[in-house]
Amino acid sequence: MATTDKYIVWLHGEIKTPPFGTESRLKAGFLMRRLQKGELLEMPDSRPMPSIGKNCHELRINDANKIWRIVYYIDADAIVILEVFVKKTQQTPKEVIEQCKKRLSRYKQITGE
């Protein structure tokens, strides 16, 4: 890891095969590496999630028969993973949004943000 790369902080979820397909896991890792290097991703790979908070986004990973979402927060020196889940409906479930808000709030309390 280069000295300018952001850390990845896992608050919840994991990316492994299974349940992720091999190609989906590799794509998720590739996209997260780009985030670590400070790149801002756009659609179709990522979209903002202002319903959770400022600088919150979701990675969009399509698997063979599942649609994965990785909700993350961009901090000054870290990419904070708030949730990894399978998306089954058009809208992000309210429970996921609320849980991400709680995790983000705890993270900010701990880091003094």
N, C-alpha and C positions, 0 to 999 in steps of 0.2 A: 504494500500500500504506500503510495507516494505521500509525502508530508502534507500536501494540499488536499488530499482526499478526505471526504467526510466519513465519519464513523457510521455504521448502521447499528441502531439501538432497537432491539426487539422487545416490544411490550406485550405482544400477543401474536400467536400463530407461528407457522413454520412453512417452509417450502421444501418438500421432499417428494421423492417418487417411491411408492404411491403416497398420497392420492393424486398428486400432479403427474401427468404424463411426462415422459422424458423431455420431449421438445418444449412443453410448456414450462417446465422447471428451468430449462436452459434459457428460454426467452426471459423469464422473470429475473434470473441472475444477470443476464446481459443488460436488461433495462435498469436494474438496481445499480449495476456498476457504472452506468452512465450518470445516474443520479449522484453517486458518490463523487464523481469527477466534477460535479457542479452544473451539469447540463440540465436545462429545464425541458421536460418532455411535454409534448402536446398530443392532441387526438391524432390517430386513434389509439395510441399507446397509453395515454394518461389524460385525466380530466380533473379540473379543480373540484373540490368538495367544500364550498363555502358554508354549507349547512353544518359542517363540523367545526370549522375555524379557518382563520387566515393561514395561508401556506399549507393547507391540507389538500391532498389529491388522492386519486385512486389509479393504480396501474390496472390495465385491462388486459387480461391474458385469456385467450380462447384455447381451450383444450379440445380433444376429439369430441367429447360429449358433455363438457362442462364449461361454464364461463366463470373464471376466477377473478377475484378482485383483491387487491392489496392496498389497503388504505394507509397512507403515509403522511408524515408532517416533515416539512423542510425546516430544520433549525440551522443556526449559523454554522455549526460544525458537525452536524449529524443528520442522517435520514432516520426518522423515528417510525417504526412499523407499529401501527395501531391495531390492525386487524387483517386477517387473511380469511376469505370466505368464498363459497360458491354462490354466485348470483343466480337466483331462480325466477325473479320477476323484473319488470322494467325499472322499478324504483328500488333504491337501496332500502332494506328494512329499517324501520324506525329504531328497533332494538340495537342494530349495528351502529347507527348514527349516535345514539345515546351512549353506548359503551365506548365508542371512540372519543366522544367529548369528555367522558370521565377519565379515560386513560391519558388524554392530552392534558387535562387539568392537573392530574397528579404529576405528570412529567414536568410541567411548568413549575409546580410548587417545589419539586425536588431540585430543579436546576436554577430556581430563583428568577425565572424569566418573567 
